[in-house]
Amino acid sequence: MLNGQMMQMPLLVSSLLEHARRHAGDVEIVSRRVEGDTHRCTWATLARRAQQVAQALDRLGCAAGERIGTLAWNGHRHVELYYGISGSQRVCHTVNPRLFPEQIAWIIDDAADTVLCFDLSFLPLVEQLAPQLHTVRHYVLMSDRAHMPAASTLPGLLCYEDLLDAESGHYAWPQFDEQAAASICYTSGTTGHPKGAVYSHRSTLLHAMAAAMPDAMNLSGNDVILPVVPMFHVNAWGLPYASAMVGAKLVLPGPHLDGASLHALFESEQVTFSAGVPTVWLGLLTHMERQQLRFSSFRRTVIGGSACPPAMLHTLQQVHGVEVVHAWGMTELSPLGTLSRLRRHHADLPQERREALQAKQGRSIYGVDMAIVDGQGQSLPWDGRSAGDLMVRGHWVVDSYLGQDAALPLRAVDGQGGWFPTGDVATIDAEGYMQITDRSKDVIKSGGEWISSIELENIAMAHPGVQEAAVVAVPHPKWDERPLLVVVRKPEAADLDRTAMLGFYEGRIAKWQIPDDVVFVESLPHTATGKLLKLKLREQFRQHRLPGA
Ligand code: ADP
């Protein structure tokens, strides 16, 4: 065998920051902070501060592999921690502050975090949690001396800026095995107890590189990137890493995620690219519609995390001139799996058909392979109709969860092991466009046939009077289950009623798939990551009597 004779350089997270410092050191990072101000720095100053973080962790006696927890919004200090923690061979454990306090405590305990860093807004939460946190040795408030509380119940509460001030920043990033853990994110637990996905340095870098590719997020050093998707869930879809890789300007909105604040920030910083879940865009678009606003620089957005309603895709593209890239992923996939980009020969298709393709969850990017299988693990055809369990494998897909044996969740496809079962049900068409019909537990099983709740929701969302819609299965004596539509009306559409709503489905879908009933509500429940909380809705409407049932 002849070995390659290329340099062996481990793929380490610190190399991204080092690259940004050396080659895009003057590029800005703008943060709206919890303290109320807007902070500006550059990749060069951020890199220096990340090195100070690493030195501060040394001083606190943190060993390699120790988990450092964060409870924080998108901001420069959080980015500094991402790099300072992982770069110095500790593991950055981002915790979702929107979870129930008991879940947060359970997750921090399960990951055995030894230091917990948190934004000012989470001080009361951390004080409440502290008695249940058995592994945390140090609490660090991510602010300056002026914002430290006069008194706190937290033992030995440390000030982030004081910790950094005590360090020189002269720190050489250690070199180590790229398979070492860089960060941990727990699944939201919508499908059971939260489980820790442990990303390696290698998987993080490969994912960032793939995310930046033209047929993925198409990121460039000319972009101004505003991740609305939080850094506390799946590393903001890898954007803090990919931004450093391409040397882009980064704009971080902190806790200010309402439509008005976001629009103002998009405009003042001339944002070109953003990414977030559909609920965020719903808020932003509603605000813009009411105030008759437009974007002056915003060009592309990736929408994922739950299905992007085709009506939203249409409005962003046709009214606002923002290209929408619909994406699918999961915590277990770091998170990117597929993105819906049009191919060369689609250029001549009528707009409606182009949008129908874009509304699918998309095609695999290199690094993630996928298959759909029947109950016996046999592959189903890619014909755009056969729906089956979606399986994936790839360089940034988990093979086991934190604290579990290797290869625990993996299954076989056509007799060959090593595939991760996503829990989603999907079709794949002949061109490789994957479309999620449902999470397997959300599928509505009616008379032996499956009805896609997502498809029914997408239709409802296209009605001009509908603010938000959810479709859930309700038990039915004859058909087993039937769909129930739950709708939040727009304020100006108070007269939208059941007949009009159900009439809207006529001609848009097979008759037997039309929901049996409609319930109008004030608001819909969401998970900590902005998805519809179907479990809660199913429980709430379990006893709902459908007409004719
Ligand atoms: P959880 O912890 O709830 O699993 P994730 O953020 O990992 O949270 O959620 C992943 C799931 O979200 C996927 O398995 C899929 O069901 C859903 N999802 C993500 N993106 C999309 C999308 N574009 N369309 C439909 N569903 C999506």
Residues whose N, C-alpha, C, O or C-beta is under 5 A from the ligand:
A	BS01	ADP	T187 S188 G189 T190 I303 G304 G305 S306 A307 C308 A327 W328 G329 M330 T331 E332 Q361 T422 D424 I436 R439
